[in-house]
């Protein structure tokens, strides 16, 4: 058939065995030995609006390049309305490059320009990120199809000169560039060059230019998060450090003027503020470990009820009333192998949160639970305060979330969630049965560490 693309079909009016829709009209007439006229689609994808029959066979046009052109193609395979055709000896190298069926499946934007700077591939992700339709970009010069500028407003293509610049250049690392409407994109550019002499390491003229695009929104969110972190840490450190500096300077200058009781009060304040700074630094280290996935769980046999009792006894010894706390322990608890230090940190944060932001009695309920189809434990910490509005519930475990901006760095519940998940558990917040907030986490019983 002189290299023409073809695929055998069943009845003309019935669905084909390749899943193509039937069509009564033919969009082109094909003859043996004739060339095929095809219009390029997105990134070499072939889409068919109709079919013609020749000698009992259905023939389909193939998208072979970036503009209308006549090419001869090798036998094609068709599946679910999309065809790929391997090029014959007469097919150009650029046509083979454009025949990429996977371009639209990429999560990042992909744009490919040929040796003349003409766009031959413009995938769906690129459409979404740039707001430019592929039909408008395909077949156009790269500079016109994708106008990019740097942060100072200079045209990136004129500044970088990809086609007549340095011949040893192989890529541009990811950097921020801007579309004409101000949209920021993270752009990486790679070069495919022809060999000058065939010797390894030598590169010549640009054969293809490959541009990948990513949204800058994720990086902007990360930068905002870092700015929030710096602002929060600065604010949280300033108050205790100011107190420490003030009291120590006063004691050093006027030590003999103060009574022993006055000195004790000042030193106790300094000690409390130093503990506050230490606690904040510890929280920041925990956050970094959680975000990096470097939380290590050292399992040992843990008595959850005993841990809660110990924490409450410490708070009572510090001056809080014993009547403010209640522990409800169910029978038949499984043997739990958990990280004792991290369990203490989880419980301490949840009880502190209930005392600080809740009201009334703080009740801790411990019961058995089915976790991941196995034995586990569930712990609920309830207060009798105003509770948490349902619309705020998804936010409470984010970094820097604080109820009414009251105290703390807003990292405690984020850390709690990370430590619970490190044990293979889950945590959530809801309305307590008697009003107020209820934080409930579950953990699998676990097994002891060996070796």
C-alpha positions in Angstrom: 0.0 0.0 0.0 3.0 2.3 -0.4 3.4 3.0 3.3 -0.1 4.5 3.8 -1.5 4.2 7.3 -4.5 1.9 7.6 -6.5 -0.3 9.9 -9.0 -3.0 9.1 -12.5 -2.3 10.4 -15.7 -4.2 10.6 -19.1 -3.0 9.2 -19.1 0.5 8.0 -22.1 1.7 10.2 -21.2 -0.4 13.3 -18.7 0.3 16.0 -15.2 -0.8 15.2 -13.2 -3.3 17.1 -10.9 -0.5 18.2 -13.6 1.5 19.8 -13.9 4.2 17.2 -17.3 5.8 16.7 -19.1 5.0 13.4 -19.5 7.8 11.0 -21.5 8.0 7.7 -19.3 10.7 6.2 -15.7 10.5 5.1 -13.4 13.4 5.8 -10.9 12.5 3.0 -10.5 10.3 0.0 -7.4 8.1 0.0 -5.8 6.2 -2.8 -3.1 3.7 -2.9 0.2 5.3 -3.3 -1.2 8.8 -2.5 0.1 11.0 0.3 -2.0 11.7 3.4 -2.9 15.3 4.2 -3.1 15.7 8.0 -3.5 18.6 10.5 -1.5 18.4 13.6 -3.3 18.2 16.9 -2.0 18.4 20.5 1.5 17.0 20.8 1.2 14.4 18.0 -2.1 13.0 19.1 -4.3 11.8 16.3 -8.0 12.5 16.5 -10.5 11.5 13.8 -13.7 13.1 12.8 -14.8 10.6 10.2 -13.6 7.8 8.0 -13.4 6.8 4.4 -13.5 3.3 3.0 -11.1 2.0 0.4 -11.3 -1.6 -0.8 -13.2 -2.7 2.3 -10.8 -0.9 4.7 -11.3 2.2 6.7 -8.6 4.8 6.4 -7.7 7.5 8.9 -5.7 10.6 8.6 -2.7 11.0 10.9 -1.6 14.1 12.6 2.0 14.3 11.5 3.3 17.7 12.4 2.7 21.1 13.6 1.0 22.5 10.4 -0.9 21.1 7.5 1.4 19.0 5.5 1.5 16.0 3.2 3.3 13.0 4.5 3.4 9.3 3.9 3.0 7.1 7.0 3.6 3.5 7.9 0.8 1.2 9.0 -0.9 2.6 12.1 -2.5 1.1 15.2 -5.7 2.7 16.5 -7.1 2.4 20.1 -10.1 4.3 21.6 -10.1 7.0 19.0 -6.3 7.7 19.2 -3.8 6.4 16.7 0.0 6.3 16.6 1.9 5.7 13.4 5.5 4.7 13.0 7.2 6.7 10.4 8.7 5.1 7.3 11.8 6.1 5.6 10.1 9.0 3.9 8.7 10.5 7.1 10.7 13.4 8.5 12.5 13.3 11.8 10.3 16.1 13.1 7.2 14.1 12.4 8.6 11.2 14.4 9.3 13.6 17.2 5.7 14.9 17.2 4.2 11.5 17.4 4.1 11.3 21.2 1.0 9.9 22.6 2.0 10.4 26.3 2.4 14.2 26.3 -1.1 14.8 27.6 -0.6 12.3 30.4 2.2 14.3 32.0 1.4 16.2 35.2 3.7 19.1 34.2 3.4 21.3 31.2 5.4 20.2 28.2 6.2 22.3 25.2 8.6 21.1 22.4 9.9 23.3 19.6 11.7 22.0 16.6 15.0 23.1 15.0 13.3 26.1 13.5 11.7 27.3 16.8 8.2 26.1 15.8 6.1 24.6 18.5 5.2 21.0 17.7 4.0 19.8 21.1 1.9 21.7 23.6 0.2 19.4 26.1 -2.9 19.8 28.2 -1.0 20.7 31.4 0.7 23.5 29.5 -2.7 24.8 28.4 -3.9 24.8 32.0 -0.9 26.5 33.4 -0.6 29.2 30.7 -4.2 29.7 29.7 -3.0 29.4 26.0 -4.9 27.0 23.8 -2.8 24.3 22.0 -4.5 25.1 18.8 -3.2 28.7 19.0 0.3 27.7 19.9 1.0 24.7 17.6 2.8 25.8 14.4 3.7 29.2 15.9 7.2 30.5 16.6 8.1 29.8 20.2 8.6 33.4 21.1 5.1 34.3 19.9 3.4 31.1 21.3 5.0 31.3 24.8 6.1 34.9 25.6 8.2 34.7 28.8 9.9 37.5 30.7 12.2 37.5 33.7 11.5 39.4 36.9 12.8 42.6 35.4 10.5 42.4 32.4 13.1 41.4 29.8 12.1 38.9 27.1 13.6 35.6 28.2 14.0 34.3 24.6 16.0 37.3 23.5 18.1 37.2 26.7 18.9 33.4 26.5 19.1 33.1 22.7 18.4 29.3 22.7 19.0 28.8 19.0 22.0 31.0 18.3 23.6 31.2 21.7 26.3 29.1 23.3 26.6 25.8 21.4 27.8 23.9 24.6 24.6 24.8 26.5 22.5 21.7 27.4 19.9 23.1 29.8 18.6 26.0 31.8 17.8 25.0 35.4 14.4 25.7 36.9 13.7 29.4 37.4 10.8 31.8 37.8 9.6 33.4 34.6 6.4 35.4 33.9 3.7 35.4 31.2 2.5 38.6 29.7 -0.4 38.6 32.1 1.9 38.4 35.1 1.4 34.6 35.8 4.5 33.2 37.4 5.7 29.8 36.2 8.7 27.6 37.1 10.4 26.9 33.8 13.1 24.3 32.9 14.5 24.2 29.4 16.5 21.4 27.9 18.4 21.2 24.6 18.7 18.3 22.2 21.6 19.0 19.8 23.0 17.4 16.7 26.5 16.1 16.9 29.0 18.2 15.0 31.5 15.5 14.1 30.1 12.4 15.6 32.7 12.5 18.3 31.5 12.0 21.9 31.0 15.3 23.8 30.7 17.6 20.8 27.3 19.3 20.3 26.1 21.4 17.4 22.9 23.0 16.2 19.7 22.7 18.3 17.5 19.8 17.1 14.8 20.3 19.7 14.0 22.6 22.6 12.1 21.0 25.5 10.3 23.3 28.0 8.7 22.0 31.1 6.4 24.2 33.2 5.2 24.0 36.8 3.0 26.2 38.8 4.7 28.6 41.2 1.8 28.5 43.6 3.2 25.6 45.6 6.5 27.5 46.1 4.6 30.6 47.0 2.7 28.7 49.6 6.0 27.3 51.0 7.6 30.8 51.1 4.5 32.2 52.9 4.8 29.3 55.4 8.4 30.0 56.0 7.6 33.7 56.5 4.9 32.8 59.0 7.4 30.6 60.8 10.0 33.3 61.0 7.3 35.8 62.2 5.9 33.4 64.7 9.2 32.4 66.1 10.4 36.0 66.4 7.2 36.9 68.2 7.3 34.0 70.6 10.9 34.5 71.4 10.8 38.2 71.9 8.5 38.2 74.9 10.4 35.6 77.1 13.9 36.9 76.0 12.8 40.4 76.9 11.8 39.2 80.3 15.0 37.2 80.9 17.1 40.2 79.8 15.2 42.6 82.0 15.2 40.6 85.2 18.9 39.5 84.9 20.0 43.1 84.2 18.1 44.4 87.1 19.4 41.7 89.5 23.0 42.3 88.4 22.7 46.1 88.8 20.7 46.2 92.0 21.2 42.8 93.7 21.7 44.3 97.2 18.5 46.3 97.1 16.1 43.3 96.7 15.0 41.0 99.5 15.4 37.3 99.1 11.7 36.8 98.3 11.9 39.4 95.5 15.0 37.7 94.1 13.3 34.4 94.2 10.3 35.7 92.2 12.5 37.3 89.6 14.6 34.1 89.2 11.5 31.9 89.0 10.2 34.2 86.2 13.5 33.9 84.4 13.4 30.1 84.8 9.8 29.9 83.4 10.7 32.1 80.4 13.7 29.9 79.7 11.5 26.9 79.8 9.2 28.6 77.3 12.1 29.3 74.9 13.3 25.7 75.3 9.8 24.4 74.6 9.5 26.5 71.4 12.8 25.3 70.1 11.8 21.7 70.8 8.6 22.2 68.9 10.4 23.7 65.9 12.7 20.6 65.8 9.7 18.3 66.0 8.1 20.2 63.1 11.2 19.8 61.0 11.4 16.1 61.7 7.8 15.6 60.9 8.0 17.5 57.6 11.2 15.6 56.6 9.6 12.2 57.6 12.4 11.5 60.1 10.2 10.7 63.2 11.6 7.4 64.7 9.3 5.4 67.0 11.0 3.4 69.7 8.4 1.0 71.0 8.0 -0.2 74.5 5.2 -1.4 76.7 3.1 1.6 77.6 0.4 1.9 80.2 -1.8 4.6 78.7 -3.9 5.1 81.8 -0.7 5.4 84.0 0.8 8.0 81.6 -2.4 10.1 81.8 -2.4 9.9 85.6 1.2 10.9 85.8 0.7 14.0 83.6 -2.4 15.1 85.6 -0.5 14.6 88.9 2.2 16.9 87.6 -0.3 19.6 86.8 -2.0 19.3 90.2 1.4 19.6 91.9 2.0 22.8 89.9 -1.1 24.3 91.4 -4.1 23.2 89.4 -7.1 21.7 91.2 -7.5 17.9 91.1 -11.2 18.3 90.5 -10.6 19.8 87.1 -9.4 16.5 85.7 -11.2 13.2 85.2 -9.9 9.9 83.8 -12.3 7.2 82.4 -10.6 3.9 81.6 -12.6 1.1 79.9 -11.9 -2.5 80.7 -10.2 -5.0 78.5 -7.5 -2.7 77.1 -5.0 -4.4 74.8 -1.3 -4.5 75.5 0.1 -1.5 73.7 3.7 -1.1 72.4 4.3 2.5 71.7 6.9 5.2 72.0 6.5 6.3 75.7 8.1 9.8 75.2 6.0 10.6 72.2 2.8 9.4 73.9 3.6 11.7 76.8 4.1 14.6 74.3 0.8 13.8 72.6 -1.2 13.6 75.9 0.5 16.7 77.3 -0.3 18.8 74.3 -4.0 17.7 74.2 -4.5 18.2 77.9 -2.8 21.6 77.8 -4.9 22.6 74.8 -8.1 21.6 76.7 -7.1 23.5 79.8 -6.0 26.6 77.9 -8.8 26.9 75.4 -11.6 24.9 77.0 -13.5 25.2 80.3 -14.9 23.1 83.1 -13.7 19.5 83.7 -11.1 18.0 81.3 -12.0 14.3 80.8 -9.7 11.7 79.3 -11.4 8.6 78.0 -9.3 5.5 77.3 -10.8 2.5 75.5 -10.0 -0.3 73.1 -10.5 0.1 69.4 -10.2 -1.8 66.2 -7.4 -0.2 64.2 -6.4 -1.4 60.7 -8.3 -4.7 61.3 -6.3 -5.3 64.5 -6.3 -4.5 68.2 -5.7 -0.9 69.1 -6.4 1.9 71.6 -8.5 5.0 71.4 -7.9 8.1 73.6 -10.3 11.1 73.8 -9.6 14.3 75.6 -12.8 16.4 76.2 -13.5 19.8 77.7 -16.6 21.7 78.5 -15.8 24.9 76.7 -17.4 26.5 73.6 -15.9 23.8 71.3 -14.6 24.3 67.8 -16.9 25.4 65.0 -17.3 22.7 62.3 -15.8 25.0 59.6 -12.6 25.3 61.6 -12.2 21.6 62.3 -10.1 20.8 59.2 -7.7 23.6 60.1 -6.8 22.9 63.7 -4.0 20.5 62.8 -2.3 23.0 60.5 0.9 24.8 61.5 0.3 28.2 63.3 -3.4 27.7 63.7 -4.5 29.3 67.0 -8.0 29.8 68.3 -8.7 33.5 68.6 -4.9 34.0 68.5 -4.7 33.1 72.1 -1.2 32.1 73.3 1.3 29.5 71.9 3.0 29.3 68.6 0.2 27.2 67.0 2.4 24.2 66.5 1.2 21.8 69.2 -1.7 20.2 67.4 0.3 19.9 64.2 3.0 18.0 66.2 0.4 15.9 67.8 -1.0 14.8 64.4 2.5 14.0 63.1 3.4 11.9 66.2 0.1 10.0 66.1 0.5 9.2 62.4 4.1 8.1 63.0 2.5 5.4 65.2 0.2 4.4 62.3 -2.8 6.1 64.0 -5.3 8.9 63.2 -6.6 11.9 65.1 -9.7 14.1 64.7 -11.7 16.7 66.5 -15.5 16.8 67.0 -18.1 18.1 69.4 -17.9 16.5 72.9 -21.1 14.7 74.1 -21.6 17.3 76.9 -20.5 20.3 74.8 -16.9 21.5 74.2 -14.3 20.0 72.0 -13.2 16.4 71.8 -9.9 15.3 70.4 -9.8 11.6 69.7 -6.8 9.6 68.5 -6.5 5.9 67.7 -3.3 3.8 67.5 -2.7 0.2 66.7 -1.5 -1.8 69.7 1.8 -2.4 67.9 4.5 -5.0 68.5 7.7 -4.8 70.4 10.9 -3.7 68.7 13.3 -6.6 68.1 17.1 -6.3 68.0 
